[in-house]
Every structure is written in structure tokens, then in C-alpha cells.
Amino acid sequence: MIKQKHLGGRFSRGEFCSRRFVVAIATACLLLLSHTAAPAADKTTDKLLVLGATAYRAGDFPKALQTWLPLADKGNAEAEYNLGVMTAHGEGVAADPEVATTWYRKAAERGHGQAMFNLGVGYRDGVGVPKDAAVSVEWFKRSANAGFAGGQYAYGVTLLGGVGVTPNETEGMRWLRKSAEGGYAPAQHLMGKAYQNGFAGMVKDLKQAVHWYGLAAKQGDLESLYMLGIINPARNRKPDDPESGKWIMQAAELGYPQAQYDLGYMYANGKNVAKDTARAMQWYHTAAKQGHVEAAYAIGHAYENGTTGVSVNYAESAKWYEKAATAGHMAAQAQIGLFYSGGLGVPKDMAKAAYWYELAAQQGDPDAQYQTAGYYMAGQGVAKDPAKAAEWFRKSAEGGNTMAALTYGRMLKDGVDVTKDEAEARKWLTAAAGSGGPEANLAKQALNGLPKTDAGSNNAQAPETHKDATEKSGEASGKP
């Protein structure tokens, strides 16, 4: 039969998502030829199945089709399934997902577990049939009960996520484990995740996580190989132990973008490896070419600041920042906005500057929100809109930008483009006054212009900003 490549997937917030493996997968049903004789097949049928498989491997699709079609017409499930694969991918015949589904259904009705699984994927994604989550789950369940590891994995994931079925973590993990024990790499990877993070009722156990990641890595799962380097404490090593870098390096050399980015960072900073800025940039570029957004940003940052072994080159920096910005990287959007506003490496263009700043602002960057407010207030690059300006000043102030707090406080104090509100003005001006920056004295002056409070002072408790809340919660961000 034509054996399916691993269906990529991970469980995250109730979703069944695609994932990349050593052999790249295109859609959920990209398949690899292999032959397993059907138990009830006679020797002649078995020889024809092998003959078709040999032709298929050689790329002789017409001969494979000619060999399998008579068997399929006689009701051979293996041949029916194989014709479904060929029709799905236009191999020897015109690509037709509906006809492919017909072949899958015939094979599935004869108990073919992989065909059942492919029907489940079809109903899940709306390929060849209308989308129907409940029907998809039913086919995954039938595939799981038929003993196909991919179906067991898919059914387990749907139970965990509650997609088209009532969530059931216990049953979901039971099927996931069954698939993993059957050697299905995506299931082994997810078992590693479950033990690493303690989700779905699992107790955290890093040694078990390493065990499952190791099994998946042996099958070529690059993310699992990468994770063996990330969760190094499970191996009783320090986080900066060179042994950890070995796994990341292997995953990088085999093409895993996140590992390539991490390896670039390691070389740039001398973590786990000898510092080598040339290699750092090489790995950043390799990752960026595969669409790794953080790597593109790192390249832009290096050329902007003349770090990581390169000289300052604003044009090159702008090119990479814009690539990352286009892919949705918030900091890159703010930086390319700055470049367009000042004509750094690109022609000065206030409309483009305003566009990029606002995209970053919409993602919650307080400084970009402040810049966006200024553009709307002045009508630079956008139509003048004081109401929008006030809204962006408020959001920026809430995010911890004290210049925005000063500006918004003044607007509230004087009733400029907003409803006058002295109590709110006092809060934001107090926040700016306590900043210690150049805006502090201006805020204190503005506070002196407000009526005294009952306590005889204009000192008020500053509002808690997003930045304050983040610091209290102990959250932090950083590179690997």
C-alpha cells in the first residue's frame, strides 16, 4: 500500500495544527509509497500490488495505475486506497479530491485504517467533502480502533481539544500513548510535550519527556531533536552545558529553523559554543530564508547597530526589518516605522512610517502607540484625528509610556480633544511625575495647576500600568 508520511500536528489550546518534520509535508495527506500485502490477498494479487508499488516508486504512475485499477475494481482495499492517494495528488490522473475521497471511502468500508484516517482528515479540512468536525472525529475513531497509529493520534488529539467531540483528557491521553507506543513520531513528540509541560492531567516528568522526544528524534522529528537540547536539566546538566548545544546543532544542521536561529544566537553570544559572529550571521540567514521571523529581525538589528560582525548598513537593516515586519513581528514593525520616518536606509515616507507604527501599536507596543498618537494628532502620514490620537495616548500610557501619560494627563486636565476629567488627569500626571525622566518636571508643573485635593496635596496614587503588572507577575522575556 502507499504508506502515509507522518501527519504533522501538535495539541495547543484545543487545536490540531500542522508541524514540520525531516521529510517536508505539504497537506495532511502527502504520502509515501510502501507495500504491505493484505492478509487475505492471494499470491497473484500480492505480486500485482508489489509490481504497482515498484512502478510508483520509479515514478511510472501510468504503469502503477494500470496495475492497481483492475485490483481496485475487484474490491481490493489496498489498491483502492493507493488509487485514492494517486488521485489526490494528480499522479497519473487528474487531481480530483472528490474522486480521491470516493476511493478512500471504498477502502475504508473494507476496514482499511489508513483510508479511514484520510477520510477523517478530509472532513476535518473540507477536502473532497464538506467540512464536518463530528464526522471527522468518527472516522478518526474508526481508524484508531482499526489499529492505525495515525488514527489513534488524531483521535487522541481531538479528544484532548474537544474539536467535534466532548473533551476527554483521560481517553485522549490513552489513545495518544497507544499511538506513541506503536511508533508514531508525532504522538511520541506530543507525549514528550505532555510530560515536559504537565498538560492534559499529566504530572511533569522531564526524564519521561526526554524518553519520548528521543524516540521521535530517532525517526527524524527535528523538533523533538531540538527539544533534547532545550530541556537539558532533565539530563542533570547546567543550562549552559555544551552537551545541550550538541542537540540544537544537530537539529539546525538537519534544517529545523528554530534550532538554526538558536544556534545563531549561541554563536553571537558565545553560549555553549565559542563565540563566532560570522557563523552567527550565517545561521541567522539560514533560518530567515526558511521564514523564521525572529532571525530576520536579528539580522536587521545587527546591521542597524553594527554588531554580530557586520558594519552599520541602514539599507540592509531596513530590508530585513521590513521582511520581519511583513510577517507580523511587532518590534520590526516599530523599527521600520522609525526608518521610514527618518529616511534611514529607505526614502523618507511619513505615510509608510504611520502605517508600520500603527501595526505595531495594534499589537500592543506602547512606544509605537505613542508615535501613532502623535501622527494622528499632527495629521502626519494619516488624516488628522484628535479623537484617535487621544485613544492611542491612553493605550500607550496604560502600557507604561510616561510621555504618553504626561500628554494624556494634560489633555484630560484642560479638556483638549477629550472630556475634561481632573481626577483622571491627576492619576496620569502623577504616573509621569514619578518617572524620573525629563517628563517628570513637566508633569509636576501640570499637577500644580490642578485644584488641591481634600488632603491638600496633588499627589495621587499612579495607576498600575501593563508594565507594572508584568513586573509584579514575574514575567520576563529573553533570548534562548
LINVEN-V288856 format. One record per residue. N is the residue number from 1. BURIAL is # if it has 24 or more other ideal C-beta (glycine too) atoms within 12 Angstrom, else .. D_CENTER is the distance of its C-alpha to the mean C-alpha in Angstrom with 1 decimal. Layout:
n->N burial->BURIAL d_center->D_CENTER
n->N burial->BURIAL d_center->D_CENTER
//
This chain:
n->1 burial-># d_center->33.4
n->2 burial-># d_center->30.2
n->3 burial-># d_center->27.8
n->4 burial-># d_center->24.2
n->5 burial-># d_center->21.5
n->6 burial-># d_center->18.9
n->7 burial-># d_center->16.9
n->8 burial-># d_center->13.3
n->9 burial-># d_center->11.8
n->10 burial-># d_center->10.8
n->11 burial-># d_center->12.1
n->12 burial->. d_center->10.1
n->13 burial->. d_center->12.3
n->14 burial->. d_center->14.4
n->15 burial->. d_center->12.2
n->16 burial-># d_center->12.5
n->17 burial->. d_center->9.4
n->18 burial->. d_center->9.6
n->19 burial-># d_center->9.3
n->20 burial-># d_center->11.1
n->21 burial-># d_center->14.6
n->22 burial-># d_center->17.6
n->23 burial->. d_center->19.0
n->24 burial->. d_center->16.5
n->25 burial-># d_center->16.3
n->26 burial->. d_center->16.7
n->27 burial-># d_center->17.1
n->28 burial-># d_center->17.3
n->29 burial-># d_center->20.9
n->30 burial-># d_center->21.2
n->31 burial-># d_center->24.1
n->32 burial->. d_center->26.2
n->33 burial-># d_center->29.9
n->34 burial->. d_center->31.8
n->35 burial-># d_center->35.0
n->36 burial->. d_center->36.1
n->37 burial->. d_center->39.5
n->38 burial-># d_center->39.8
n->39 burial->. d_center->42.1
n->40 burial->. d_center->44.7
n->41 burial->. d_center->44.7
n->42 burial->. d_center->48.1
n->43 burial->. d_center->48.4
n->44 burial->. d_center->48.7
n->45 burial-># d_center->45.5
n->46 burial->. d_center->43.7
n->47 burial->. d_center->45.0
n->48 burial-># d_center->43.9
n->49 burial-># d_center->40.3
n->50 burial-># d_center->40.3
n->51 burial-># d_center->41.9
n->52 burial-># d_center->39.2
n->53 burial-># d_center->36.5
n->54 burial->. d_center->38.2
n->55 burial-># d_center->38.5
n->56 burial-># d_center->34.8
n->57 burial->. d_center->33.7
n->58 burial->. d_center->36.1
n->59 burial->. d_center->34.6
n->60 burial->. d_center->37.8
n->61 burial-># d_center->36.2
n->62 burial->. d_center->39.5
n->63 burial->. d_center->41.3
n->64 burial-># d_center->38.5
n->65 burial-># d_center->38.8
n->66 burial->. d_center->42.6
n->67 burial-># d_center->42.6
n->68 burial-># d_center->40.2
n->69 burial-># d_center->41.3
n->70 burial->. d_center->44.7
n->71 burial-># d_center->43.2
n->72 burial-># d_center->40.8
n->73 burial->. d_center->43.7
n->74 burial->. d_center->45.4
n->75 burial->. d_center->42.6
n->76 burial-># d_center->41.0
n->77 burial-># d_center->37.5
n->78 burial-># d_center->36.1
n->79 burial-># d_center->37.3
n->80 burial-># d_center->36.1
n->81 burial-># d_center->32.6
n->82 burial-># d_center->32.7
n->83 burial-># d_center->34.0
n->84 burial-># d_center->31.1
n->85 burial-># d_center->28.7
n->86 burial-># d_center->30.8
n->87 burial-># d_center->31.1
n->88 burial-># d_center->27.4
n->89 burial-># d_center->26.8
n->90 burial->. d_center->30.1
n->91 burial-># d_center->31.7
n->92 burial-># d_center->35.4
n->93 burial-># d_center->35.2
n->94 burial->. d_center->33.6
n->95 burial->. d_center->30.0
n->96 burial->. d_center->30.5
n->97 burial-># d_center->27.9
n->98 burial->. d_center->30.6
n->99 burial-># d_center->33.1
n->100 burial-># d_center->30.5
n->101 burial-># d_center->29.9
n->102 burial-># d_center->33.7
n->103 burial-># d_center->34.0
n->104 burial-># d_center->31.2
n->105 burial-># d_center->33.0
n->106 burial-># d_center->36.3
n->107 burial-># d_center->35.0
n->108 burial-># d_center->33.2
n->109 burial->. d_center->36.5
n->110 burial-># d_center->38.2
n->111 burial-># d_center->35.8
n->112 burial-># d_center->33.3
n->113 burial-># d_center->30.2
n->114 burial-># d_center->27.8
n->115 burial-># d_center->29.1
n->116 burial-># d_center->28.5
n->117 burial-># d_center->24.9
n->118 burial-># d_center->24.5
n->119 burial-># d_center->26.2
n->120 burial-># d_center->23.8
n->121 burial-># d_center->20.9
n->122 burial-># d_center->23.0
n->123 burial-># d_center->23.7
n->124 burial-># d_center->20.1
n->125 burial-># d_center->18.9
n->126 burial->. d_center->22.3
n->127 burial-># d_center->23.2
n->128 burial-># d_center->27.0
n->129 burial-># d_center->27.5
n->130 burial->. d_center->26.7
n->131 burial->. d_center->23.6
n->132 burial->. d_center->24.9
n->133 burial-># d_center->22.8
n->134 burial->. d_center->26.0
n->135 burial-># d_center->27.4
n->136 burial-># d_center->24.1
n->137 burial-># d_center->24.4
n->138 burial-># d_center->28.0
n->139 burial-># d_center->27.5
n->140 burial-># d_center->24.9
n->141 burial-># d_center->27.5
n->142 burial-># d_center->30.2
n->143 burial-># d_center->28.3
n->144 burial-># d_center->27.7
n->145 burial->. d_center->31.3
n->146 burial-># d_center->32.3
n->147 burial->. d_center->30.8
n->148 burial-># d_center->27.9
n->149 burial-># d_center->25.1
n->150 burial-># d_center->22.3
n->151 burial-># d_center->23.9
n->152 burial-># d_center->24.2
n->153 burial-># d_center->20.5
n->154 burial-># d_center->19.6
n->155 burial-># d_center->22.4
n->156 burial-># d_center->21.3
n->157 burial-># d_center->17.8
n->158 burial-># d_center->19.3
n->159 burial-># d_center->21.8
n->160 burial-># d_center->19.3
n->161 burial-># d_center->17.4
n->162 burial->. d_center->20.6
n->163 burial-># d_center->19.5
n->164 burial-># d_center->23.0
n->165 burial-># d_center->24.7
n->166 burial->. d_center->25.8
n->167 burial->. d_center->23.4
n->168 burial->. d_center->25.1
n->169 burial->. d_center->23.4
n->170 burial->. d_center->26.4
n->171 burial-># d_center->26.6
n->172 burial-># d_center->22.9
n->173 burial-># d_center->23.0
n->174 burial-># d_center->26.4
n->175 burial-># d_center->25.1
n->176 burial-># d_center->22.0
n->177 burial-># d_center->24.4
n->178 burial-># d_center->26.7
n->179 burial-># d_center->24.2
n->180 burial-># d_center->23.2
n->181 burial->. d_center->27.0
n->182 burial-># d_center->27.5
n->183 burial->. d_center->25.4
n->184 burial-># d_center->22.2
n->185 burial-># d_center->19.5
n->186 burial-># d_center->16.4
n->187 burial-># d_center->18.6
n->188 burial-># d_center->19.7
n->189 burial-># d_center->16.2
n->190 burial-># d_center->15.6
n->191 burial-># d_center->19.0
n->192 burial-># d_center->18.1
n->193 burial-># d_center->15.2
n->194 burial-># d_center->17.9
n->195 burial-># d_center->20.5
n->196 burial-># d_center->18.4
n->197 burial-># d_center->17.2
n->198 burial->. d_center->20.1
n->199 burial-># d_center->18.5
n->200 burial-># d_center->20.4
n->201 burial->. d_center->23.7
n->202 burial-># d_center->23.3
n->203 burial->. d_center->25.0
n->204 burial->. d_center->23.1
n->205 burial->. d_center->24.5
n->206 burial-># d_center->23.0
n->207 burial->. d_center->25.7
n->208 burial-># d_center->24.6
n->209 burial-># d_center->20.9
n->210 burial-># d_center->22.2
n->211 burial-># d_center->24.4
n->212 burial-># d_center->21.7
n->213 burial-># d_center->19.3
n->214 burial-># d_center->22.4
n->215 burial-># d_center->23.3
n->216 burial-># d_center->20.0
n->217 burial-># d_center->20.0
n->218 burial->. d_center->23.6
n->219 burial-># d_center->22.4
n->220 burial-># d_center->20.1
n->221 burial-># d_center->16.7
n->222 burial-># d_center->15.3
n->223 burial-># d_center->12.6
n->224 burial-># d_center->15.6
n->225 burial-># d_center->17.7
n->226 burial-># d_center->15.5
n->227 burial-># d_center->15.5
n->228 burial-># d_center->19.3
n->229 burial-># d_center->19.4
n->230 burial-># d_center->17.2
n->231 burial-># d_center->19.3
n->232 burial-># d_center->22.5
n->233 burial->. d_center->24.5
n->234 burial-># d_center->24.8
n->235 burial-># d_center->27.0
n->236 burial->. d_center->29.2
n->237 burial->. d_center->28.2
n->238 burial->. d_center->27.6
n->239 burial->. d_center->24.1
n->240 burial->. d_center->25.6
n->241 burial->. d_center->27.3
n->242 burial->. d_center->27.2
n->243 burial->. d_center->26.7
n->244 burial-># d_center->23.1
n->245 burial-># d_center->22.6
n->246 burial-># d_center->24.0
n->247 burial-># d_center->21.1
n->248 burial-># d_center->18.5
n->249 burial-># d_center->20.9
n->250 burial-># d_center->21.3
n->251 burial-># d_center->17.6
n->252 burial-># d_center->17.6
n->253 burial->. d_center->20.8
n->254 burial-># d_center->19.5
n->255 burial-># d_center->16.7
n->256 burial-># d_center->13.5
n->257 burial-># d_center->11.8
n->258 burial-># d_center->10.6
n->259 burial-># d_center->14.2
n->260 burial-># d_center->15.7
n->261 burial-># d_center->14.4
n->262 burial-># d_center->15.7
n->263 burial-># d_center->18.8
n->264 burial-># d_center->19.4
n->265 burial-># d_center->19.3
n->266 burial-># d_center->21.6
n->267 burial-># d_center->24.0
n->268 burial-># d_center->24.0
n->269 burial-># d_center->24.9
n->270 burial->. d_center->26.9
n->271 burial-># d_center->24.8
n->272 burial-># d_center->25.7
n->273 burial-># d_center->27.1
n->274 burial->. d_center->29.8
n->275 burial->. d_center->28.7
n->276 burial->. d_center->28.4
n->277 burial-># d_center->27.2
n->278 burial->. d_center->27.7
n->279 burial-># d_center->25.5
n->280 burial-># d_center->22.9
n->281 burial-># d_center->22.8
n->282 burial-># d_center->22.9
n->283 burial-># d_center->19.7
n->284 burial-># d_center->17.9
n->285 burial-># d_center->19.2
n->286 burial-># d_center->18.2
n->287 burial-># d_center->14.5
n->288 burial-># d_center->14.7
n->289 burial->. d_center->16.4
n->290 burial-># d_center->13.5
n->291 burial->. d_center->11.3
n->292 burial-># d_center->10.1
n->293 burial-># d_center->10.4
n->294 burial-># d_center->11.7
n->295 burial-># d_center->14.1
n->296 burial-># d_center->15.5
n->297 burial-># d_center->16.1
n->298 burial-># d_center->17.8
n->299 burial-># d_center->20.0
n->300 burial-># d_center->21.0
n->301 burial-># d_center->21.8
n->302 burial-># d_center->23.9
n->303 burial-># d_center->25.9
n->304 burial-># d_center->26.4
n->305 burial->. d_center->27.9
n->306 burial->. d_center->29.4
n->307 burial->. d_center->27.6
n->308 burial-># d_center->26.2
n->309 burial->. d_center->29.3
n->310 burial-># d_center->29.3
n->311 burial->. d_center->31.6
n->312 burial->. d_center->30.8
n->313 burial->. d_center->29.9
n->314 burial-># d_center->28.9
n->315 burial->. d_center->28.6
n->316 burial-># d_center->26.2
n->317 burial-># d_center->24.2
n->318 burial-># d_center->24.1
n->319 burial-># d_center->22.8
n->320 burial-># d_center->19.8
n->321 burial-># d_center->19.2
n->322 burial-># d_center->19.4
n->323 burial-># d_center->16.9
n->324 burial-># d_center->14.3
n->325 burial-># d_center->15.6
n->326 burial->. d_center->15.4
n->327 burial-># d_center->11.7
n->328 burial->. d_center->11.7
n->329 burial-># d_center->12.2
n->330 burial-># d_center->14.7
n->331 burial-># d_center->16.9
n->332 burial-># d_center->17.2
n->333 burial-># d_center->18.2
n->334 burial-># d_center->20.9
n->335 burial-># d_center->22.1
n->336 burial-># d_center->22.6
n->337 burial-># d_center->24.3
n->338 burial-># d_center->26.6
n->339 burial-># d_center->27.3
n->340 burial-># d_center->28.3
n->341 burial-># d_center->30.4
n->342 burial->. d_center->32.3
n->343 burial->. d_center->32.3
n->344 burial-># d_center->30.7
n->345 burial-># d_center->30.0
n->346 burial-># d_center->29.9
n->347 burial->. d_center->32.7
n->348 burial->. d_center->33.0
n->349 burial->. d_center->31.6
n->350 burial-># d_center->31.5
n->351 burial->. d_center->30.0
n->352 burial-># d_center->27.0
n->353 burial-># d_center->26.9
n->354 burial-># d_center->27.1
n->355 burial-># d_center->24.3
n->356 burial-># d_center->21.8
n->357 burial-># d_center->23.0
n->358 burial-># d_center->22.7
n->359 burial-># d_center->19.1
n->360 burial-># d_center->18.4
n->361 burial-># d_center->20.9
n->362 burial->. d_center->19.1
n->363 burial-># d_center->16.0
n->364 burial-># d_center->18.6
n->365 burial-># d_center->19.9
n->366 burial-># d_center->23.5
n->367 burial-># d_center->25.0
n->368 burial-># d_center->23.6
n->369 burial-># d_center->24.9
n->370 burial-># d_center->28.2
n->371 burial-># d_center->28.3
n->372 burial-># d_center->27.5
n->373 burial-># d_center->30.3
n->374 burial-># d_center->32.6
n->375 burial-># d_center->32.0
n->376 burial-># d_center->32.8
n->377 burial-># d_center->35.7
n->378 burial->. d_center->37.2
n->379 burial->. d_center->36.2
n->380 burial-># d_center->34.6
n->381 burial-># d_center->32.3
n->382 burial-># d_center->32.2
n->383 burial->. d_center->35.0
n->384 burial->. d_center->36.5
n->385 burial->. d_center->35.4
n->386 burial-># d_center->36.6
n->387 burial->. d_center->35.2
n->388 burial-># d_center->31.6
n->389 burial-># d_center->32.4
n->390 burial-># d_center->33.6
n->391 burial-># d_center->30.5
n->392 burial-># d_center->28.2
n->393 burial-># d_center->30.7
n->394 burial-># d_center->30.4
n->395 burial-># d_center->26.6
n->396 burial-># d_center->26.8
n->397 burial-># d_center->29.5
n->398 burial-># d_center->27.7
n->399 burial-># d_center->24.8
n->400 burial-># d_center->27.5
n->401 burial-># d_center->28.8
n->402 burial-># d_center->32.5
n->403 burial-># d_center->33.7
n->404 burial-># d_center->32.1
n->405 burial-># d_center->33.9
n->406 burial-># d_center->37.1
n->407 burial-># d_center->36.8
n->408 burial-># d_center->35.9
n->409 burial-># d_center->38.6
n->410 burial-># d_center->41.2
n->411 burial-># d_center->40.3
n->412 burial-># d_center->40.7
n->413 burial-># d_center->43.9
n->414 burial->. d_center->45.5
n->415 burial->. d_center->44.1
n->416 burial->. d_center->42.7
n->417 burial-># d_center->40.4
n->418 burial-># d_center->39.7
n->419 burial->. d_center->42.0
n->420 burial->. d_center->43.9
n->421 burial->. d_center->42.9
n->422 burial-># d_center->44.6
n->423 burial->. d_center->43.0
n->424 burial-># d_center->39.5
n->425 burial-># d_center->40.6
n->426 burial-># d_center->42.0
n->427 burial-># d_center->38.7
n->428 burial-># d_center->36.7
n->429 burial-># d_center->39.5
n->430 burial-># d_center->39.8
n->431 burial-># d_center->36.2
n->432 burial-># d_center->36.8
n->433 burial-># d_center->40.2
n->434 burial-># d_center->38.7
n->435 burial-># d_center->36.1
n->436 burial->. d_center->38.5
n->437 burial->. d_center->37.5
n->438 burial->. d_center->39.8
n->439 burial-># d_center->39.0
n->440 burial->. d_center->40.6
n->441 burial->. d_center->44.2
n->442 burial-># d_center->43.5
n->443 burial-># d_center->42.0
n->444 burial-># d_center->45.1
n->445 burial->. d_center->47.4
n->446 burial-># d_center->45.7
n->447 burial-># d_center->46.0
n->448 burial->. d_center->49.7
n->449 burial->. d_center->50.1
n->450 burial-># d_center->49.0
n->451 burial->. d_center->51.7
n->452 burial->. d_center->52.1
n->453 burial->. d_center->50.6
n->454 burial->. d_center->52.9
n->455 burial->. d_center->52.5
n->456 burial->. d_center->53.8
n->457 burial->. d_center->50.7
n->458 burial-># d_center->47.7
n->459 burial->. d_center->45.4
n->460 burial-># d_center->42.8
n->461 burial->. d_center->39.8
n->462 burial-># d_center->36.7
n->463 burial-># d_center->33.9
n->464 burial->. d_center->30.9
n->465 burial-># d_center->28.0
n->466 burial->. d_center->24.3
n->467 burial-># d_center->24.8
n->468 burial->. d_center->27.6
n->469 burial->. d_center->25.7
n->470 burial->. d_center->22.8
n->471 burial->. d_center->25.4
n->472 burial->. d_center->27.2
n->473 burial->. d_center->24.3
n->474 burial->. d_center->23.8
n->475 burial->. d_center->20.2
n->476 burial->. d_center->19.5
n->477 burial->. d_center->16.9
n->478 burial->. d_center->17.3
n->479 burial->. d_center->16.4
n->480 burial-># d_center->16.4
//
